[in-house]
Structures are given as structure tokens and as C-alpha cells.
Amino acid sequence: MAHESFEDAETAKLMNELYINIKVDREERPDVDSIYMTALAMMGQHGGWPLTMFLTPEGKPYWGGTYFPPTSRYGHPGFCDVLRAISSLYKTEPKKVEANIAAVLAGLNVQANLTNVSGPGLKTIQQVNDAAERTLSLIDFQKGGMSGAPKFPQPSFQKMLWQAYLRTGNEFFLDAVTTTLTHMCQGGIYDHLGGGFARYSTDALWLAPHFEKMLYDNAQLITLMTLVWQKTRAPLLETRIRETINWVLRDLKMPEGGFAGTLDADSTDAQGVSKEGAFYVWDETEIDQALGEHSNTFKKVYDVTATGNWEKTNILNRLRTLELLDAKIEERLKSSRKILLQARAKKTPPGLDNKILADWNGLMIAALSYAGSVFRESDWITAAENAFTCIQTHMANGPRLKHSYCNGEAKEADMIDDYACMIKGGLSLFQTTGNGEYIKQAIEWAKTAEDNFWDHAGAGYYLSPHDATDLIARTRTAFDNATPSGNGLMTENLARLYYLTGNEDYSKKAGQIIAAFTAKTPDQEANMPSLMSGFEVLTSGLQVIIIAETSDNTELFDAALSLGDPNLILMQLSPRTKLSAPHPASGKTQKNHKPTAYVCHGQTCGLPQINSNDLLRELSQHQSPLKMTL
């Protein structure tokens, strides 16, 4: 609509004659987007972007829609016709407008209300297993993802299925996740030259993506692939993890240390015409000229033909043969990809949206920290620490966070998602480095979130703070979308803080969030995978405390981490640091002055372990009886 309507002189003239027009960046103000997307649904219409809403001067919505073509077609009214009709409605039928507004505002209040919610709610891990099992009927077991098109990565949903597999051993869950990841990693949704995943596939094959690359998708996929790799040791996953992280550090890292949010889908082609995917697609002749005698092998593996596989061009993919080939061929392909990447660099690149967003950065900080510890890549951990420092330095407002930063300016608005994701990042860095400053900051942000976002009359966190003055309502949800919900992430954060500190206030708040949201929306657990993950950590958290100097505890740390347990809470303590009651490891010390690990389940800790094999044996007793040697 921006190109078709807003930049059209006649349409713009009509817009300015009839309305005061405000264009909102939904990435900068997800709270605004949430309110009006919810309002549109209450008007009985399907949501989506672009979102077009008509408001009173006070910001109250009375009509809306999504995309409107510049002129009437396919049964959809033209945008100019809509502008005139809604202006007339507002002027001539005020009672109808007022009735629409009243209904929407009442609906927003009901949707956000968690006071006096009653119902059974979530009580047992079996309910989580049942919820995961009900979703299996939606899975495409041939190609992965949900059945049909378009296909979205849905990493938090896939993680829920993976955790169900770890708990139950049901191989349908295993197949659902590994089939999805394999097809994504070999599909056109993956950038086989530069690394990184696009937002979604427009088809049912994972071939033709919407070419935009998002920080949040790639952060969550790095974490998911790392968890799955820890059990399967699939070489393809390790390769894609490394390539994706290399892309993030190369193309998204900003001078301040944080990460930009988006690489656009569009760029100009050889004729100077802006097209989606122009940067990523190839003609067969381009491949031949660049690779010479090696082009035939590359074209066969990457599905390159004279006629093309998408709009008469070629999207590089390996969907015909999903398995990696022998080492010699793969090394030759790697050299060919390097040549093509250099050739591609001569094209006009897609635009970089260089906003640094606190919530998305928190997800990437957690991903880099975790993957760095698993693959022993200190550079990844350093990048995570630098991004964390960037947020602290450039996006702090006293104890509060600022949601977005761009070109030296940080916007004042903050959302619960900023705190949830940055606490997640901080706790991950604390687990990886043992640096107490990270958990100290996480605790401070948890207090800020409670002071400004917590519903003291009910339960849970609002998306916007109590002092937001430019909104008509405060929304909240535990449903995950492309990013995890703030309430879902905070549930897990609070559960982890409970184990790490022994402070029962954290566990009580986590329990209140779970009880309120699952009682309000019964049988909707599968739409709240982050909340389900938090519930599992709260009820089944497995804590390992390692008492040693950080440089001395590598063997015990690696042993605990090697299990790939999403519910692991790993704490590294200096022998000089003492845990206070009521933490179950309070008073625990080293054995024989050697690096020592204690496994704590609930409020009970086991015997001191100084040998990594003994530690693994004890940990296995607390895990599911499932043993995987894939």
C-alpha cells in the first residue's frame, strides 16, 4: 500500500483532505499494533499486515481492515472508495460509530482481564504431553511444518514438540521436528550462500520464501537447532548453526555491539527494478560463468536449470537430496558457494533495517550464549556479551529499558517483551560465564517488570507499562506469535530465578501466570508453548551447582551441558561465593579442594561429584528413562 497508495499523488491528496494520517512502525511500537490488531479481530475481520485502522482523535477504533488495492478489484473496494465511505460514516452516523467503539473497548477490557478467573488450569506435565499430541494431526510429516502453505518456522512450537519427545520418547514428535528442520535447512527458505533463514515459505515445500530475514527467527532457530543437535549430532544442523551465526555476526552486528533487526526482501535487479528476492536468485548462465567446469555439479545439487524453479529464475535449494554428500563433494560445493557469494556481493544488496530492538536482541544474546557454550565458540559468547552491554549502555532509562535504538537515538517506550527477552539473555550469559553481574541485572529487570507491568489485582504482565499515556488500552496475552509471548518467557525466567536464588516469590508469580492464563483459555496450551516450557522448568527443573574457578570447571560444565536438557539450571560458583538459605545448596563446599558439582532436584541436593562420569550418571537418574543414540 505504501507504493500503490500512499505515494500516489491523488490518493495522498484525498487522505490528507479527509484524515490526519499516522504511519506506525509495528516493530517500534508492538503495543500499538497489538491493540489495533485485537480490535480488528473484534470487528469480525481477519488480521494481517498492512493494518489499516480508522480512529477518533482520541485513538479509539471504529472501523478497519488490512490491505486495500488502489482501485476496486476481485471483490475488494479500492482504497479511495474506502476513504470516502468511512469519512461519510463518521460524519453522518455518529451513533453507529459510537456503538462500534463501545463494543471494541469493552472487548479489549474483557480480553485483558485476568481478575477472578476460575477454571482447572494447568496442573500436570501430562496435560502438556496431551496438548502436544493433539497437534500432531496438524503436522506435515513428509515436508515438515504445518500441513499446507504458507509454512512458517514456528520455532517455539517446534521446541514444544521437541521437549515432548524428550519427555515421552514418542517418535512422532522426533519425526515432526527433525523433518521440519531438515527441509528448512535444505530448502530455499535458507540462504545457502550467506547463511540465515527467511521469514517463511510461500509454498508447501520450503522452496520459495518471503525473502525478508528477521533477527528473531534466526535467534530462535539457532537455539532450537542446538538443542536438537545435542541429541542427534546431525552434521547438517551444526553446519547451519555455524553458517547462520556467521551471517548474524557479519551482516547484522552494529557498531554499538547490538544487532539490527531485519534484512529487507526487496532489492534492485540488473535492470534497476526493485523486486523481491532479486539479490538471492540466479539465472543458469550466471552460475555457469562464475563456476566454469564445476557448474554442472553445483547445478545438479542446488536445483539450477535453464527454465528455473521460481518465476523463471533459480532459488538455490537442496530439497531433491536432503542428505549431505561425501566430504570431497561437499568441500567442492563449499568452494563454489564461496565464489558465488563473492559474485553476489556485486549485486545491490537488500536494505538493512538498522533498528536495535531490545526484545529481539535478548533472544539472540541467549542463542549465541547457549550455542557458544555447546560448541565451545568463545567468539559467539563474546558477541552475546557485547550485545548485552550495548542494551545496558544505549537503551537504559534508569531501571527501565527502551524498546528501540536507531542512529544514536533510543525511543522511550518499553514493553514487557523487552524485559522478558533481556532477562532470558542475562540468565543464559550467567549460566555460560558464571559472571554474577548478569544475574544481578536479571533480578533488577524482574523487579522493574513487576513494578511497571504486573497486574496486582489479578495475575500476569501487561504488554505496556502502567504509565503508558498514549494508549487506549493495555493488552496482554500468553499466546506465542512469531516471537514468544512476554508472559510465557517471564514464566520460565521466574522459574529459573527461583531455582537460582531460592526466593519463593518468583515461583509463586510463575504459578500465578500459569494458573490465570490456562484457566482463562482452557485447552489452548499448544498456542502457549513458551508458557508450557516455563511450566516444565518450574515443575521439573534440574539444577547443577559447580563450585570451582571458572577456568577449572570445564569438564564438569561440559558434562552437565552435554545432556541437552532444556530444563537445566546451571550455576557456576567461585569457592569464595556462598549461597544463602533457603537455596538447597546453601553451605555446600568443594570436595578435596577440587571442582565439585551438586545436582539439586527441588529442595534436595545429591552428593558432591568431582568426576564428570559420576556427574553424568547422577544426572541420568533425574532425567526421563529415554536414552537417545541417534
N, C-alpha and C positions, 0 to 999 in steps of 0.2 A: 504493500500500500504506500510505502514511503516514496517509491519511484513512480508508481502509477497515479497516485492521487495527490499526496502532499506536495510533490514537486511540480505538479501540473498547475499552470498559472490560473486557469479558470476555476479549477477545484479549490485551490488555495484561497482565491478571492471570495468564493462563496463561504468557505469555512470561517474566514475572518469577519465576514459580514454578519454571520449568524451566531458565532460562538467565540469564547475565549479558549484557545486550543493549548493543551498541555501534553507534551510527549514525555512519558516516563520510561526510564531505563529500568526494566524489571530486575536486572541484576544488581543495580544500585539500591533499589527500593523493593525488595521482595515482600515487605509488609504491605505496601500499597497494592502490589499485584495480587497478593493473597486475598485481600478484602474484596476487590472487584471481580476476581475470578470466581470467588464464592458467591458473590451477588449475582453474577451472570447465571450460575447454575440454579440459583433460587428463582430466576426468571424463566426456568424451564429450557434453557439453551445449553448446547454443548460448549465446553470451554476450549481454549486454544489461543494461539498467538498468530497474528497480532490480535490484541484485545482492544475492542473499541467500545468505550462506555460514555454515556451521556449523563452528566451530573448537574445538580443545582449549584449555585455559588458556594454553598456550604460543603460541597463534595458528596452529596447524597445521590446515589444512583437511581435513575428511573427507567432507563432502557439501555440495551447494549447488544453487542454481537461480536463477531470475530472479524473475519476477512470479508470485505465488500469490494466487488470488482468496480472499476471506474464507470462502467456502463452496465445496464441490466443484461444478464445472460445466464443461461442454464437455470432459470427459475430464481436467481438471486437478484435482488434490486441493486441498481447502481448506487454508488456512494453518494452522489449528488442528490439523487432521489431520496435517499435515507436522511440526509442532512435537512432537506426541506420538510419532510414529513415529521421528523421528530421536533423540529423547531415549531411547527404548527401545533403539534400535540401539546407542547409545553405552554404555548400561549393561549390555546383555546379550550383545553380540557384540564384545568388545574386540579380538579378533584380526582381525576384518574391518575394524574401524576403523583399526587399526594398519597393515594391508595397504594400505588406501586412502591413508593418509598417506604411507607409504613410496613408493608409486608416484608420487604427486603431487610430493613433494620431489625424487625422482630426475629426474622430467620437467622440473622447474624448473631444476635444475642443468644438464641437457643443453641446454635451450633457451638458457641464458645463456652457455654455454661456447664461446669462440672460440679456445681453445688448440689448436694443431696442426691447424687447419682446412686442408684441401687441396682443390684444385679449380682450374679455369682462371680463374674470376673475371672481372671486367670489365676488358677491355683496350683496346677501341677505341670511338670515338663511333658507329661503325656498329652496334655491339651495342645502344646506346641507341636509335638510329633503328629498329632491328628490334623492340625491345621496345615502342616507341610504336606502331609499325604493327600489331603483334598486337592492341593494344587497340581498334583501330578497329571490329572486329566487335561490340564491346560498346556502341557509341555509338548513340544515337537521333538520327539526322540530321534528323528532322522537328522535334522539340521541344528537342533538346539534352540534355546529361547522359547518364547511362547509360540503356539501354532499361528500360522498366517503371517501377514505383513501389515505394517512395518514391524521390524524386530528391533527391540531396544536391549542394551546390555543388562540393565537392571541388576547391578552388582549386589545391592543389599538383599534383593530377593534370592539371587544365586547363593549368596553366603548363608542365608537361612536354610536352603536346601542342603548345602554342604555340611552345615552343623547337624542337620537331621541325619545325614549319613554317618557322621562321626558318632552320634548317639546310638543309632539303631542298627547300623550295618546294612540297611536296605539299599540294595544296589541300584534300584531305580533312581534314588537321589544321586548316587555316584554318576550314573549314566547321564542324568539331566545336566549336571554341572560340567562334566568333562566334555560331553558332546558340544555344549554351548561354547565353552572356552576354545576347544579345538577349531570349530568352524569360524569363530570370531578371529582367532589368531591367524588363520589361513585365508580368511575372506577378504573381500575388498573394503570392508569396514576398517581394516588395519592398513596403515601406511607402510608398505613393505620396504620402502627406501629410507624414509626418515624416521620411522617409528611413531607410535601413538595411535589411538583408536578414535574414529569419528563418532559423532553423537548416536547415530542409529542407522540401520539398513532400511532402505525404502522397499526392499523386496523380501521374500521369504527365504533367500539363500545366503544372506550376509554378503552379497556381491556389491550392490550399488548403494553407497552410503549417502546420507546428507553429510557433505564433506567437512562441516564445521568440527573442530576439535576442542573439547572442553577440559579444563583442568580437573573438575570434579569427577568426571567419568574415569579419566586415566588414573587419578589417585585411588579411587575405589577398586579399579581393576588390578592395579599393582598389588594392593593388599590381598584381594581375593586370589589372584594367581599365585602369590607367595604362599598363602595358606594351603592351596591345593598342591603346589609343588612339594611342600614339606612332606606330604604323604605319598605322592605319586612319583616324585623325582623325574617328571616328564621333561626331557630336554627342550621341547618346544616352548614350554612355559618359561623356563629360565631364560631362553633366548629373547622371548617377547618382553619379559620383565626388564632385562638389561637394555634392550633397544628403546623401550618406552621411557625409561628413566633417562637414558642418554638424550632423547628428544626433549624431555622436560627441562633438563639442565642446559641444553643448548639453545632452545628456541623460546622458552617461557620464563627463564630466570631474568629478573630485572636487576638493574644496578644496585638497588637498595637491599637485595637479597631475597625479597619475596617473589612470587610467581604471578605472571599475567594470567588472565582467566580464559582467554579464547583466541583461537586462530580461526578467522572467517572462512566460510566455504567458497566465496567468490574471488576470482582474480581475472585479469585480462588474458585473453588468448593471443596467438601470434598476430591476429588481425586487430588487436587492441580492443576487442569486445569483451565486456565483463560477463563471465559465465561461471556457474557453479562447477567446481571440480577442475577448472582449466589447468590448474597447477599440477594436478595429480594424474591426469590421463595421458595416454600415449597413442600415436599412430605407429603402425608396424615399421614404417620406413625410419622413424626416429630411433627405434630400438636397433634396427639393422645398422644404421650409420654409426651409432655410438658403440656398439659391441662387436661389429665385424664378424669374424669367424665364430665367435661364441654366442651369436644372437639366436641361433636355432635352438640350442639347449635352453636358453633363458625363456624364449617364447613358448616352448612346449610346457615348461614348468609353470610359467606365470600366465598362461591362457591368453597369449597375444596372437591375434590373427589380422589378416588384411581387412576383414569386414568389421572387426571389433566385437566387443561383448556388451557395450553400453553406448547408445547414441552414436554409433559408427566410430567410436574410439575404444581404447582398451583400459579397463581398470585392472591393475595388477592384482592377481589373486592366485592362491594355490588350492582351490577347492576341488580340483579334479583328483589330486593325490594329496591327502591330508598328512600323510606321514613324511617325516624328514627323510631325505635320501642319504646315500652313503657319504662319508666325510669328504671324500675327494670332490664329489659333485657339489656338495654344499659349500665347500671352500671356493670353487669356481663361481658359483652363484653369488657368493658374498662379494667377490671381486667385481662381478658385473653390476651388482647393486650399487657399489661404491662409484663406479663410472657413471651410472645413470643418475645418482644423487648429485654428482658434480655437474652433469648436464642440466638437470632440473634447476639447479641454483641460478642458471642463466635466465630462467623464466621470471615473470613478475610474480612475486610471492603473494599469498593472501594476506589481508590486513591483520595486524595483531591488535586486539583489544587489550591495552596495557593496564587496565584497572587491576589493582591488587585487592582481592576480596578476602576478608578475614576468615570467613567460614570455609571457602574453598581451599585457602592456604592451609588451614588446620588439617583438612583431610589429606593434603599432600605431605605435610610435615609428618603425620602419623604413618603414611605409606612409606616414605623414604626412610624413616627411622626403623620401622619394622623390617622392611626388605634389606636395609643396610646391615642390620644385626644378623639376619638369617644368612645372607650371602657374604658377610664379613667385608662389606664395602664401606670403608670409613669415609670416603668422599660423599657418599649418599647421606650419611648421618650428619656430616658437617654442613651439607646443603640444607638439611632439615633444621639444624640449629641456627643457621644464618637466617632462614626464613622466619623462624620463631622470634629472633631478635629484631628483625625488620618490623614485625607486627607490634612488638613491645615499644619500639622506638618511634615509629611513624604513625601508629594507629591507636595510640592510647590517649584517653581523655580522663586523666586522674585514674581512678579504679575502673572506669568504663572503657570499652573498646569502641572504635569507629569502624563501621562496616566496610567502607571502600576508601581507597587511596589511589590517586592518579596525578601524575605530573606535579608532584610536590604538595598536593592538597588532599587532605582527608575530610570526608563528609561526617557530620556529627551523628547521623543516625546509627543505631545499633539494634541488632536482633538477637533473639536467644540462640539462633543457629551459630552466630559468631562465637559466643561463649562455649557452646557445646562442642564445636569442632576444634577450637583452640585448646580447650581443656583436654580433649582427646589427644591432640598433638603433644601437649605438655606431658601427659601421663605416659605416652609412648616414648618420648625422649627420656623421661625419668627411668623407665624400665631399661632402656638401652644403655644409658650413660651412667646411671647412678647419681647424677647431679641433683642434689636436693633443691636447687633453685627452681627446677621445673615443677615439682610437686607443690612447692610453696606458691608459685604463680597460679597453678591449677586451683588450689584451695582458695586463693584470693578471688579468682574469677567465679568460682562456685558461689562464694558469698555475695559477689556483685549480682550474679544472676538471681539469687534468692531475693535480694533487696529490691530488685527492679522489675523482675518478670514473674515471680512466683505468685500464684493465686492463694492468698492466705485464707480466703473464705471457702475455697474448695480444694483443688489439687492441680498440680501441673504448672507449666510455664506458658505464658502468653508469648506470641511471636514478637510483639512490640513491648517496649518498657512502659511503666506506669506513667511516666512524664511525657509521653509522645502526645503532642498537641495538634498535629496536623492530620490526624486520622479520625474517621467517623466511628471506628470500632476496633476492638482488639481481638484478633483471631488466635486460635491455637488448634493444633492437631497432633496426633501421633502417627498419622499415615505418612509413609515414605513416598517421595516422588523420585525425581532424578537424583536428588540428594537425600540423605537420611533426615528424618524429622528431628528438630531440636529436642523434643521431649523424649524421643527414642534414644538419642545419643546421651542425653543427660541421665537417663535411667542407668545406662551402663557406666557412665562417668561416676555417678554417685555410688554405685555398687563397688567400683574399684577403689574409690576413696574410702569407703567403709572398710574394706579389707586392708588397705594400706595404713590407715590411721587407727582403726578400732573404734571410730566415732559412730555410734549407732544412729545419730541424727541423719547421716547420709543414707543408711539402709531404710530408715523409716520413710524418708522422702521418696526414694526409689520405689518402695512398696506402694505409696500413695498414688504415684503416677500410674503404675501398672494397674492398680485396682480401679482407679477412676476411668481411665480410657478403655479398658477391656470390659468394664461393666456398661459403659455408655454405648459401645459398639460391639456387642457380643457376636461371636463367630466371624470376626473380621481380623483375626490375628495375622493372617497371611498378608494383609495390607500394612502391617506394622512390624516388618522384620527387624528393624533396629530395636524396637521395644522388646521383641521376643529375645533378641540377643542379650539385652540388658537383664531380662528376667533370668536367663540361664546363668549369667555371671553372678547375679545376686544369690541364686539358689545353689549353684554348683561351682562357684569359684574355687580354683585350685591355686593356693599361694605358696610360692617358694621364696624364702629369705636366704640370701647368700651373704655371709659375713666374711668380708675379705677386702683388701685393697683392690680397686677396680682392675688394675693391671695383673693381679694374681688369680682372678677367679674365672678365667676364660673357659677352662674345662667344665666347671660346674654350670656356668651360664649357658654354654652351648648345649650341654646335655638337657637342661630344662627346656630350652627353646626348641630343641630338635623334635619334640613331640608334636609341634604344630597344633597345640590346644588353644582354641580361641578364648577359652576361659582362664588361661594362665595369668596370674598376677605375680610378676617377678620383681623382687626388690633387692637391690644391691646395697649393702650397708658396710661402711668402714667399721673396723673393730672398735673405733673410738666413739661410734654413734650408738646410743642406747634407745631402744624403743620403750615407750612408757605404756603402762596399763591404760586401757584394757586390751591392747593388742596381744594376741595369743603368743607371740614370740618375745614378749617383754621379758627381759632378764636372760635371754639366750646369748651364749657366747661361743667363741671358736673352740674347736676340739683340738687339743695338742698344738695350739697356735697355728693351725693350718686353715686355709679357706674351707668354710663349713657351710653346708646348706641344711635348712629345715623346711620340711613340707608341712604346711598347715592347711587343714580342711575344717572350715568352720572355726570353732574356738579351740581346736585341738591340734597340737604340733607333734610330729614324729621325732624320732631320734636324730641326733646330728649325723650328717653324712659328709665324708671328706673324699669319697671316691665317686666318680661320675657314673660308673656302672651300678653302684649301690643306689645312687640317687634315682637313676632311671627305673630300677626295679621297684623302688617305693612309689614313684610317680605312677607307674603302670597299675599299681593296686588301687589307685584312686580314680583311674580312668574307666571308660567303657571296656568291657571284655573284648571288644572288637580289636583285632590286630590286623594291620594292613601292610602287605608287602607287594605293592603294585609295581 
